[in-house]
Amino acid sequence: MTKQSFSTLFEQKREFVVSIGILVLLATMYAILGASTWAVEPIESATNFCEGISDGLIKEPMNTLSNLTYVFVGLVVLWNLPTTREKSRNPMLERSVYPILFATGSIYIGVGSFAMHGTNTNWGTSMDWTGMLFFISFPVYYNLSRQYRWSDRFFLTVFFCVFVLTALLDTFAANNNVTLIENFSGSRNLKLSSITRDYLWSLYIGVWLIQEAKNLTGNQWPWMIGVPLVACITLSVGAPTMQIILLCLMFIGIALALHFNPGQTLLRKAQPDLWIGFGCYIVGNIVWRYGRSGEAACNPDSLFQYHAVWHILTGASLYFFYRYFRTETNPESSEL
């Protein structure tokens, strides 16, 4: 490849090339640091996702390598960015901050979960959770920005301020076993780590469901309330009763708030991408239950791991959600 052709490629695919460079750097750091730390030291944080712990750099091979699905999806999004900076009525069709953040979130999930399953360290677990919170918060704030016509600057300020505070809280909670309320739900305590890893995670998913129900039904409140409630009750795994009750109450309040202050209607085509994305996630959620240690289906020595299938299915769901966001045909939002 000539210097000129590489320069052209870099200019047209700058975000993709930079991401590849960062991933290569992270892989190199992983190998160098791991050779003298988690490859030889005792396990700090077992993930309890069935697969037997191996020696060496990658503690859970299948659960780890399956996370490359998320990385691949993020790279596909970056590769498909337009080569020019032309404006569009749909920001997800532009070479703008929104598809770049979506791709970053997908890659972040993959890298974070790779770190957790690959190293079995406490910092790896923190990377996994912050990555999931980074991504799952994006659709919520993106929908709000489109619905209420936020400027790019305002969106970025809200998104990153909330994420940084969340990441700091989650990291602190992960390293400090702080109990907020004892016997909060039966004999189960409410810990500080529950705020981000149970409530906030579930809250983001529920609010996203409310937003999409609002868009698809024309702001009909029974659907906006019913969809997240059904999801909360049916998809929760081993959650305390009080947690489910509080989340359901918050979903009802948020649904009514959005119903009575609807903002701009978001016109998107749900079929087939949104339904495929939700389908992959729901099937993945079911599969996730079989991938826990102690389940009858668990075989620690098998190359087939249910948790790895969860990674692949949810990675696929991210791709179809990306396609769904690209179907928006709203008039271009004005800035604040």
DRENMIZA-396784 format. One record per residue: residue in three letters; x, y, z of N, C-alpha, C in turn; residue number from 0. Coordinates in steps of 0.2 Angstrom, whole numbers, plus 5000, padded with zeros to 4 digits. Each point is the difference from the previous one (the first is absolute). Example, Ala and Ser with C-alpha at 12.3 -4.5 7.8 and 13.67 -1.06 7.14 Angstrom:
% DRENMIZA-396784
 res n_c1 n_c2 n_c3 ca_c1 ca_c2 ca_c3 c_c1 c_c2 c_c3   n
 ALA 5066 4972 5039  4996  5006  5000 5004 5006 5000   0
 SER 4998 5005 4996  5004  5006  5001 4996 5005 5003   1
END
This chain:
% DRENMIZA-396784
 res n_c1 n_c2 n_c3 ca_c1 ca_c2 ca_c3 c_c1 c_c2 c_c3   n
 MET 5004 4994 5000  4996  5006  5000 5004 5006 5000   0
 THR 4999 5005 4995  5004  5006  5000 4998 5005 5006   1
 LYS 5005 5004 5001  4999  5005  5005 4993 5004 4999   2
 GLN 4999 5002 4993  4994  5004  4999 4994 4996 5001   3
 SER 5000 4994 4998  4994  4996  5001 4998 4999 5008   4
 PHE 5006 4999 5004  4999  4999  5007 4997 5006 5003   5
 SER 5003 5006 4997  4997  5006  5003 4993 5001 4998   6
 THR 4998 4998 4994  4993  5001  4998 4996 4995 5005   7
 LEU 5002 4994 5001  4996  4996  5004 4999 5002 5007   8
 PHE 5006 5003 5003  5000  5002  5007 4995 5006 5000   9
 GLU 5000 5004 4995  4995  5006  5001 4993 4998 4999  10
 GLN 4999 4995 4996  4993  4998  4999 4997 4995 5006  11
 LYS 5005 4996 5003  4998  4995  5005 5004 5002 5006  12
 ARG 5001 5006 5002  5004  5002  5005 4998 4997 5007  13
 GLU 4994 5000 5001  4997  4997  5007 5002 4992 5000  14
 PHE 4999 4997 4994  5001  4993  5000 5007 4998 5001  15
 VAL 5005 5004 4997  5007  4999  5000 5002 5001 5007  16
 VAL 4998 5006 5003  5002  5001  5007 4998 4995 5005  17
 SER 4994 4997 4999  4997  4995  5004 5004 4994 5000  18
 ILE 5002 4998 4994  5005  4994  4999 5006 5001 5003  19
 GLY 5003 5006 5000  5006  5002  5003 5000 4999 5008  20
 ILE 4994 5003 5003  4999  4999  5007 4999 4993 5002  21
 LEU 4996 4996 4996  4999  4993  5002 5007 4996 5000  22
 VAL 5004 5002 4995  5007  4996  5000 5004 5002 5006  23
 LEU 5000 5007 5002  5003  5002  5006 4998 4997 5006  24
 LEU 4993 4999 5001  4997  4997  5005 5002 4992 5001  25
 ALA 5000 4997 4994  5002  4993  5000 5007 4999 5002  26
 THR 5004 5005 4998  5007  4999  5002 5001 5001 5007  27
 MET 4997 5005 5003  5000  5001  5007 4997 4995 5004  28
 TYR 4995 4997 4997  4997  4994  5004 5005 4994 5000  29
 ALA 5004 4999 4995  5005  4994  5000 5005 5002 5004  30
 ILE 5003 5006 5000  5006  5002  5004 4998 5000 5007  31
 LEU 4995 5003 5002  4998  5001  5007 4998 4993 5003  32
 GLY 4996 4996 4996  4997  4994  5002 5006 4995 5001  33
 ALA 5005 5000 4997  5005  4995  5000 5003 4999 5007  34
 SER 5000 5006 5004  5003  5000  5006 4995 5001 5006  35
 THR 4994 5001 4998  4995  5001  5005 4994 4994 5000  36
 TRP 4995 5001 4997  4994  4995  5000 5002 4994 4997  37
 ALA 5005 4999 4996  5002  4994  4997 5003 4995 5005  38
 VAL 5003 5003 5006  5003  4996  5005 4998 5001 5007  39
 GLU 4996 5005 5001  4997  5002  5007 4993 4996 5001  40
 PRO 4998 5000 5006  4994  4996  5001 4994 5005 4998  41
 ILE 4994 4996 4999  4994  5004  4998 4998 5005 5005  42
 GLU 4998 5006 4998  4997  5005  5004 4993 5000 5000  43
 SER 4997 4999 4994  4993  5001  4999 4997 4995 4996  44
 ALA 4998 4994 5002  4997  4995  4996 4993 5002 4998  45
 THR 4999 4999 4993  4994  5003  4997 4993 4995 5001  46
 ASN 5001 4994 5002  4995  4995  5001 4996 4999 4994  47
 PHE 5003 5000 4994  4996  4999  4994 5003 4993 4997  48
 CYS 5000 4995 5004  5000  4993  4998 5007 4998 4998  49
 GLU 5003 5004 4995  5006  4997  4996 5006 4999 5005  50
 GLY 5003 4995 5000  5006  4999  5004 5006 5004 4999  51
 ILE 5003 5002 5005  5006  5005  5000 5006 4997 4997  52
 SER 5003 5003 4995  5006  4997  4997 5006 5004 5003  53
 ASP 5006 4997 4999  5006  5003  5001 5002 5005 4994  54
 GLY 5004 5005 5002  5002  5004  4995 4997 5007 4999  55
 LEU 5000 5003 4994  4998  5007  5000 4992 5000 4999  56
 ILE 4997 4995 4998  4993  5000  4999 4997 4995 5005  57
 LYS 4996 5002 5005  4998  4996  5005 4994 4996 4998  58
 GLU 4995 5003 4996  4994  4997  4997 5000 5000 4993  59
 PRO 5003 4996 4996  5001  5001  4993 4994 5001 4996  60
 MET 4995 4996 5001  4994  5001  4995 4996 5006 5003  61
 ASN 4999 5001 5006  4996  5006  5003 5004 5007 4998  62
 THR 5007 4999 4999  5004  5006  4998 5000 5001 4993  63
 LEU 5001 4996 4996  5001  5001  4993 4993 5001 4996  64
 SER 4995 4998 5003  4993  5002  4997 4999 5007 5001  65
 ASN 5003 5004 5004  4999  5007  5001 5003 5004 4993  66
 LEU 5004 4996 4996  5002  5004  4994 4994 5001 4995  67
 THR 4994 4997 5002  4994  5002  4996 4998 5007 5001  68
 TYR 5001 5003 5006  4998  5007  5001 5005 5004 4997  69
 VAL 5006 4998 5000  5006  5004  4997 4999 5001 4992  70
 PHE 4998 4994 4997  4999  4999  4993 4994 5005 4998  71
 VAL 4994 5000 5004  4995  5004  4999 5002 5008 5000  72
 GLY 5004 5001 5005  5002  5007  5000 5004 5002 4994  73
 LEU 5004 4996 4998  5005  5001  4994 4995 5001 4994  74
 VAL 4995 4996 4999  4996  5000  4994 4996 5007 5000  75
 VAL 4998 5002 5006  4997  5007  5000 5005 5005 4998  76
 LEU 5006 5000 5002  5005  5005  4999 5002 5000 4992  77
 TRP 5000 4994 4998  5002  4999  4993 4995 5003 4995  78
 ASN 4993 4999 5002  4995  5003  4996 4998 5007 5001  79
 LEU 5004 5004 5004  4999  5007  5000 5001 5003 4993  80
 PRO 4997 5005 4999  5001  5004  4993 5007 5002 5000  81
 THR 5002 5001 4994  5007  5003  4999 5000 5007 5000  82
 THR 4994 5003 5000  5000  5008  5001 4996 5002 5006  83
 ARG 5001 5006 5001  4996  5003  5006 4994 5003 4998  84
 GLU 4996 4998 4995  4994  5003  4998 4995 4998 5005  85
 LYS 4995 5005 5001  4995  5000  5005 4994 4996 4997  86
 SER 4997 4996 5005  4994  4996  4998 4994 5002 5005  87
 ARG 4994 4998 4998  4994  5001  5005 5001 4995 5005  88
 ASN 5004 4995 4999  5001  4995  5005 5007 5000 5002  89
 PRO 5002 5002 5007  5007  5000  5002 5003 4993 4999  90
 MET 4997 4995 5001  5003  4993  4999 5002 4998 4993  91
 LEU 4998 5004 4996  5002  5000  4993 5006 5004 4998  92
 GLU 5002 5004 5005  5006  5005  4999 5006 4997 5003  93
 ARG 5006 5004 4998  5006  4998  5003 5000 5005 5006  94
 SER 4996 4998 5005  5000  5005  5006 5001 4996 5006  95
 VAL 4999 5003 5006  5002  4998  5006 4995 4994 5002  96
 TYR 4994 5000 4997  4995  4995  5003 5002 4993 4997  97
 PRO 5001 4998 4994  5002  4994  4998 5007 4998 5003  98
 ILE 5004 5005 5001  5007  4998  5003 4999 4998 5007  99
 LEU 4996 5004 5004  4999  4998  5007 4996 4993 5000 100
 PHE 4996 4998 4996  4997  4994  4999 5005 4994 4999 101
 ALA 5004 5001 4995  5006  4996  4999 5004 4999 5006 102
 THR 5002 5006 5003  5005  5000  5006 4997 4996 5005 103
 GLY 4993 5000 5002  4997  4997  5005 5000 4992 4998 104
 SER 4999 4998 4994  5000  4993  4999 5007 4997 5001 105
 ILE 5005 5004 4997  5007  4998  5001 5002 5000 5008 106
 TYR 4997 5005 5003  5002  5000  5008 4997 4994 5003 107
 ILE 4994 4998 4998  4997  4994  5003 5004 4994 4999 108
 GLY 5003 4999 4994  5004  4994  4998 5006 5000 5004 109
 VAL 5004 5006 5000  5006  5001  5004 4999 4999 5007 110
 GLY 4995 5003 5003  4999  4999  5007 4998 4993 5002 111
 SER 4996 4997 4996  4998  4993  5002 5006 4995 4999 112
 PHE 5004 5001 4994  5006  4997  4999 5005 5000 5006 113
 ALA 5000 5006 5003  5005  5001  5006 4997 4996 5006 114
 MET 4994 5000 5001  4997  4997  5006 5001 4992 4999 115
 HIS 4998 4997 4994  5000  4993  5000 5007 4998 4998 116
 GLY 5004 5004 4997  5007  4998  4999 5005 5000 5005 117
 THR 4999 5005 5005  5004  5001  5006 4998 4998 5006 118
 ASN 4993 5000 5001  4997  4998  5007 5003 5005 5005 119
 THR 5001 5006 4999  5002  5005  5004 4994 5005 5002 120
 ASN 5001 5003 5006  4995  5005  5002 5000 5006 4995 121
 TRP 5005 5002 4997  5000  5006  4996 4997 4997 4993 122
 GLY 5001 4994 4998  4997  4998  4994 4992 5000 5001 123
 THR 4998 4998 5006  4992  5000  5001 4998 5007 5000 124
 SER 5004 5005 5002  4998  5007  5000 4999 5003 4993 125
 MET 5005 4997 4996  5000  5002  4993 4994 4997 4996 126
 ASP 4998 4994 5002  4994  4997  4997 4994 5004 5002 127
 TRP 4999 5002 5006  4994  5003  5002 5000 5007 4997 128
 THR 5005 5004 5000  5000  5007  4998 4999 5000 4992 129
 GLY 5002 4995 4997  4999  4999  4993 4993 4999 4998 130
 MET 4997 4995 5004  4992  4999  4999 4996 5006 5001 131
 LEU 5002 5004 5006  4996  5006  5001 5001 5006 4995 132
 PHE 5006 5000 4997  5002  5005  4995 4995 4998 4994 133
 PHE 5000 4994 4998  4996  4999  4994 4992 5001 5002 134
 ILE 4998 4997 5005  4993  4999  5001 4997 5007 5001 135
 SER 5004 5005 5003  4998  5007  5001 4999 5004 4993 136
 PHE 5004 4998 4995  5000  5004  4994 4993 5000 4997 137
 PRO 4996 4995 4999  4994  5000  4996 4995 5005 5004 138
 VAL 5000 5000 5007  4996  5004  5004 5001 5007 4999 139
 TYR 5006 5002 5000  5002  5007  4999 5000 5002 4993 140
 TYR 5001 4996 4996  4999  5001  4992 4993 5002 4999 141
 ASN 4996 4995 5002  4992  5001  4999 4998 5007 5003 142
 LEU 5002 5001 5006  4999  5007  5003 5002 5006 4996 143
 SER 5006 4999 4997  5003  5006  4996 4996 5001 4994 144
 ARG 4997 4994 4997  4996  5001  4994 4993 5002 5002 145
 GLN 4998 4998 5005  4993  5001  5002 4999 5008 5002 146
 TYR 5005 5002 5004  5000  5007  5002 5005 5005 4997 147
 ARG 5002 4998 4994  5005  5004  4996 5006 5003 5004 148
 TRP 5003 4996 5003  5006  5002  5003 5006 5001 4995 149
 SER 5004 5005 5002  5006  5001  4996 5005 4995 5001 150
 ASP 5005 4999 4995  5005  4995  5001 5004 5001 5007 151
 ARG 5001 5006 5001  5004  5002  5006 4996 4998 5006 152
 PHE 4994 5002 5000  4996  4998  5006 5000 4993 5001 153
 PHE 4999 4996 4995  4999  4993  5000 5007 4997 5003 154
 LEU 5005 5002 4997  5007  4998  5003 5001 5001 5007 155
 THR 4998 5006 5002  5001  5002  5007 4996 4996 5005 156
 VAL 4994 4999 4998  4996  4996  5004 5002 4992 5000 157
 PHE 5002 4998 4994  5002  4993  5000 5006 4998 5004 158
 PHE 5005 5004 4999  5007  4999  5003 5000 5002 5007 159
 CYS 4996 5005 5002  5000  5002  5007 4996 4994 5004 160
 VAL 4995 4997 4998  4996  4995  5003 5005 4994 5000 161
 PHE 5003 4998 4994  5004  4994  5000 5006 5000 5005 162
 VAL 5004 5006 5000  5005  5000  5004 4998 5000 5007 163
 LEU 4995 5003 5002  4998  4999  5007 4998 4993 5002 164
 THR 4996 4997 4995  4998  4993  5001 5006 4995 5000 165
 ALA 5005 5001 4996  5006  4996  5000 5004 5001 5006 166
 LEU 5001 5006 5003  5003  5001  5006 4996 4996 5006 167
 LEU 4994 5001 5000  4996  4997  5005 5000 4992 5000 168
 ASP 5000 4998 4994  5001  4992  4999 5006 4998 5002 169
 THR 5006 5003 4998  5006  4998  5002 5001 5000 5008 170
 PHE 4998 5006 5003  5001  5000  5007 4996 4995 5003 171
 ALA 4993 4999 4998  4996  4994  5003 5003 4994 4999 172
 ALA 5003 4998 4995  5003  4994  4998 5006 4998 5005 173
 ASN 5004 5005 5002  5005  4999  5004 4999 5002 5008 174
 ASN 4994 5002 5001  4998  5001  5007 4993 4997 5002 175
 ASN 5000 4994 5003  4994  4997  5002 4995 5004 5005 176
 VAL 4997 5005 4997  4996  5004  5004 4993 4998 5000 177
 THR 4997 4999 5006  4993  4998  5000 4996 5007 5002 178
 LEU 4995 5001 4996  4996  5006  5001 4994 4999 5005 179
 ILE 4997 4994 4999  4994  4998  5004 5000 4993 5001 180
 GLU 5001 4998 5006  4999  4993  5002 4993 4997 5000 181
 ASN 5000 4994 4998  4993  4996  4999 4995 5005 4996 182
 PHE 5003 5002 4994  4996  5005  4996 4994 4996 4997 183
 SER 5001 4994 4998  4995  4996  4997 5000 4993 5002 184
 GLY 4996 4999 5006  5001  4993  5003 5007 5001 5004 185
 SER 5004 4995 4999  5006  4999  5003 5006 5003 4996 186
 ARG 4998 5003 4994  5005  5002  4996 5002 5008 5001 187
 ASN 5006 5002 5000  5002  5006  5001 5000 5004 4994 188
 LEU 4999 5007 5001  5001  5004  4994 5007 5003 5000 189
 LYS 5005 4998 4995  5007  5003  5000 5001 5005 4995 190
 LEU 5005 5004 5001  5001  5006  4996 5001 4997 4993 191
 SER 5003 4995 4999  5001  4997  4993 4994 4998 4997 192
 SER 4994 4999 5004  4994  4999  4997 4997 5006 4996 193
 ILE 5002 5006 5002  4997  5006  4997 5002 5000 4992 194
 THR 5006 4998 4998  5002  5000  4993 4999 4994 4997 195
 ARG 5001 4994 5003  5000  4994  4997 4994 4996 5000 196
 ASP 4995 5003 5004  4993  4997  5000 4995 5005 4998 197
 TYR 5000 5006 5003  4995  5005  4999 5001 5004 4994 198
 LEU 5006 5003 4999  5001  5004  4995 5000 4997 4993 199
 TRP 5003 4994 5000  5000  4996  4994 4993 4998 4998 200
 SER 4996 4998 5004  4993  4998  4999 4996 5006 4998 201
 LEU 5002 5006 5003  4996  5006  4999 5001 5002 4993 202
 TYR 5006 5000 4998  5002  5002  4993 4996 4996 4995 203
 ILE 5000 4993 5001  4996  4996  4995 4993 5001 5000 204
 GLY 4997 5001 5006  4993  5002  5000 4998 5006 4997 205
 VAL 5004 5005 5001  4999  5007  4997 5000 4999 4993 206
 TRP 5005 4997 4997  5001  4999  4993 4993 4996 4997 207
 LEU 4998 4995 5004  4994  4997  4998 4994 5005 5000 208
 ILE 5000 5004 5005  4994  5005  5000 5001 5005 4994 209
 GLN 5006 5002 4998  5001  5005  4995 4997 4996 4993 210
 GLU 5003 4994 4999  4998  4997  4994 4992 4998 4999 211
 ALA 4997 4998 5006  4993  4999  5000 4996 5007 4999 212
 LYS 5003 5005 5002  4997  5007  4999 5000 5001 4992 213
 ASN 5006 4999 4997  5001  5002  4993 4996 4995 4996 214
 LEU 4999 4994 5001  4997  4995  4996 4992 5000 5001 215
 THR 4998 5002 5006  4992  5000  5001 4997 5007 4999 216
 GLY 5004 5005 4999  4998  5007  4999 4998 5003 5007 217
 ASN 5005 4999 5005  4999  5003  5007 4994 4997 5004 218
 GLN 4999 4993 4999  4994  4997  5004 5003 4998 5007 219
 TRP 4997 5003 5005  5003  4998  5007 4999 4993 5002 220
 PRO 4995 4997 4998  4999  4993  5003 5006 4995 4997 221
 TRP 5002 5001 4994  5006  4997  4997 5006 5002 5003 222
 MET 5001 5007 5001  5006  5002  5003 5001 4998 5008 223
 ILE 4995 4998 5003  5000  4998  5007 5001 4992 5000 224
 GLY 4996 4997 4996  4999  4993  5000 5007 4996 4997 225
 VAL 5003 5003 4995  5006  4996  4997 5005 5000 5005 226
 PRO 5003 5005 5003  5005  4999  5005 4998 4996 5006 227
 LEU 4994 5001 5002  4998  4996  5006 5000 4992 4999 228
 VAL 4998 4998 4994  5000  4993  4998 5007 4998 4999 229
 ALA 5005 5004 4997  5007  4998  5000 5003 5000 5006 230
 CYS 4999 5004 5005  5003  5000  5006 4998 4994 5004 231
 ILE 4994 4998 5000  4997  4994  5004 5003 4994 4997 232
 THR 5000 4999 4993  5001  4994  4997 5008 4999 4998 233
 LEU 5003 5005 4999  5007  4999  4999 5005 5001 5006 234
 SER 4998 5002 5005  5004  5000  5006 5002 4993 5003 235
 VAL 5006 5000 5002  5002  4993  5002 5003 5001 5007 236
 GLY 4996 4997 5005  5002  5000  5007 5000 5007 5003 237
 ALA 4997 5004 4997  5000  5007  5003 4995 5000 5006 238
 PRO 5002 5004 5005  4996  5001  5006 4993 5003 4999 239
 THR 4995 4998 5003  4994  5002  4999 4999 5008 5001 240
 MET 5004 5003 5005  4999  5007  5000 5003 5004 4994 241
 GLN 5006 4997 4997  5003  5003  4995 4995 5000 4994 242
 ILE 4996 4995 4999  4995  4999  4994 4995 5006 5001 243
 ILE 4997 5000 5007  4995  5005  5001 5002 5007 4999 244
 LEU 5006 5002 5002  5003  5007  5000 5001 5001 4992 245
 LEU 5003 4995 4996  5001  5002  4993 4993 5001 4997 246
 CYS 4995 4996 5001  4994  5000  4997 4996 5007 5002 247
 LEU 5001 5002 5006  4997  5007  5002 5004 5005 4996 248
 MET 5007 5000 4999  5003  5005  4996 4998 5000 4993 249
 PHE 4999 4994 4997  4998  4999  4993 4993 5004 4999 250
 ILE 4996 4999 5005  4993  5003  4999 5001 5007 5000 251
 GLY 5004 5003 5005  5001  5007  5000 5003 5003 4994 252
 ILE 5005 4997 4997  5004  5002  4995 4995 5000 4993 253
 ALA 4997 4995 5000  4995  4999  4994 4995 5005 5000 254
 LEU 4997 5002 5006  4995  5005  5000 5003 5007 4998 255
 ALA 5006 5001 5003  5004  5006  4999 5001 5001 4992 256
 LEU 5002 4995 4997  5002  5001  4993 4993 5000 4996 257
 HIS 4995 4997 5002  4993  5000  4997 4998 5007 5000 258
 PHE 5000 5004 5006  4997  5006  5000 5005 5006 4998 259
 ASN 5006 4998 4998  5005  5005  4997 5003 4997 4995 260
 PRO 4996 4998 4994  5003  4996  4995 5005 5002 4996 261
 GLY 5001 5007 4999  5005  5002  4995 4999 4998 4993 262
 GLN 5005 5000 4996  5000  4998  4993 4999 4992 4999 263
 THR 4995 4998 4996  4999  4993  4998 5006 4998 4996 264
 LEU 5003 4994 5002  5005  4997  4996 4997 4995 4996 265
 LEU 5001 5001 4993  4998  4995  4995 5005 4996 4998 266
 ARG 4999 4993 5002  5005  4995  4998 4996 4994 4998 267
 LYS 5004 4996 4996  4997  4994  4997 5002 4994 5005 268
 ALA 4995 4997 5003  5002  4995  5005 5001 4993 4997 269
 GLN 4997 4999 4994  5001  4993  4997 5005 5001 4994 270
 PRO 5005 4995 5000  5000  4994  5005 5006 5001 5005 271
 ASP 5004 5006 5000  5006  5000  5004 4998 5000 5007 272
 LEU 4996 5005 5002  4998  5000  5007 4998 4994 5003 273
 TRP 4996 4996 4997  4997  4994  5002 5005 4994 5000 274
 ILE 5005 5000 4995  5005  4996  5001 5005 5001 5005 275
 GLY 5001 5006 5001  5005  5002  5006 4997 4998 5007 276
 PHE 4993 5002 5001  4997  4998  5006 5000 4992 5001 277
 GLY 4999 4997 4994  4999  4993  5000 5007 4996 5002 278
 CYS 5005 5003 4997  5007  4998  5002 5001 5001 5008 279
 TYR 4998 5006 5002  5002  5001  5007 4995 4996 5005 280
 ILE 4994 4998 4998  4996  4996  5004 5002 4993 5000 281
 VAL 5002 4997 4994  5003  4994  5000 5006 4999 5004 282
 GLY 5004 5005 4999  5007  5001  5004 4999 5000 5007 283
 ASN 4994 5004 5003  4999  5000  5007 4998 4993 5003 284
 ILE 4996 4996 4995  4998  4993  5003 5007 4996 5000 285
 VAL 5004 5000 4995  5006  4996  4999 5004 5002 5006 286
 TRP 5001 5007 5002  5004  5002  5006 4999 4996 5006 287
 ARG 4994 4998 5001  4998  4997  5006 5003 4993 5001 288
 TYR 5001 4997 4994  5003  4993  5000 5007 5000 5001 289
 GLY 5003 5006 4999  5007  5001  5000 5003 5001 5007 290
 ARG 4996 5000 5005  5003  5001  5007 5003 4994 5003 291
 SER 5005 5001 5004  5003  4994  5003 4994 4997 5005 292
 GLY 5000 4993 5000  4995  4997  5004 4994 4998 4997 293
 GLU 4999 5003 4994  4994  4998  4996 5001 4993 4997 294
 ALA 4994 4996 4999  5001  4993  4997 5003 5000 4994 295
 ALA 4999 5005 4995  5003  5000  4994 5007 5002 5000 296
 CYS 5003 5002 5005  5007  5002  5000 5005 4995 5000 297
 ASN 5005 5000 4995  5005  4996  4999 5006 5004 5000 298
 PRO 5004 5000 5005  5006  5005  5000 5005 4998 4995 299
 ASP 5001 4994 4998  5005  4997  4996 4998 5001 4992 300
 SER 4994 5001 4999  4998  5000  4993 5002 5007 4996 301
 LEU 5001 4999 4994  5001  5006  4995 4994 5004 4999 302
 PHE 4994 4996 5001  4994  5004  4999 4998 5003 5007 303
 GLN 5000 5006 5000  4998  5004  5006 4994 5004 4999 304
 TYR 4995 5000 5004  4994  5004  4999 5001 5007 5001 305
 HIS 5005 5002 5005  5001  5007  5000 5003 5003 4994 306
 ALA 5004 4996 4997  5003  5002  4993 4995 5001 4995 307
 VAL 4995 4996 5000  4994  5001  4995 4996 5006 5002 308
 TRP 5000 5002 5007  4997  5006  5002 5004 5006 4997 309
 HIS 5006 5000 5000  5004  5005  4997 4999 5001 4992 310
 ILE 5000 4994 4997  4999  5000  4993 4993 5003 4998 311
 LEU 4995 4998 5004  4993  5002  4998 4999 5008 5002 312
 THR 5002 5002 5005  5000  5007  5002 5004 5004 4996 313
 GLY 5006 4998 4998  5004  5003  4995 4996 5001 4993 314
 ALA 4996 4995 4998  4996  5001  4994 4995 5005 5001 315
 SER 4997 5000 5006  4994  5004  5001 5003 5008 5000 316
 LEU 5006 5001 5002  5002  5007  4999 5001 5002 4993 317
 TYR 5002 4995 4995  5000  5002  4993 4993 5002 4997 318
 PHE 4995 4996 5002  4993  5001  4998 4997 5006 5003 319
 PHE 5002 5002 5006  4998  5006  5003 5003 5006 4996 320
 TYR 5006 4999 4998  5003  5006  4996 4997 5001 4993 321
 ARG 4998 4994 4997  4996  5001  4994 4993 5003 5001 322
 TYR 4997 4998 5006  4994  5003  5001 5000 5008 5001 323
 PHE 5005 5002 5004  5001  5008  5001 5002 5003 4993 324
 ARG 5002 4997 4995  5002  5003  4994 4993 5001 4996 325
 THR 4995 4997 5002  4993  5001  4996 4996 5006 5002 326
 GLU 5003 5004 5004  4996  5006  5002 4999 5005 4994 327
 THR 4994 5003 5000  4999  5004  4994 4997 5007 5003 328
 ASN 5002 5002 5006  4997  5006  5003 5003 5006 4996 329
 PRO 4997 5006 5000  5003  5006  4998 5006 5001 5005 330
 GLU 5005 5004 4997  5006  5001  5003 4999 5004 5007 331
 SER 5002 4998 5005  4999  5004  5007 5004 5006 4999 332
 SER 4997 5005 5004  5004  5007  5000 5003 4999 5007 333
 GLU 5006 5004 5001  5004  5000  5006 4997 5005 5005 334
 LEU 5001 4998 5006  4998  5004  5006 5003 5008 4999 335
END
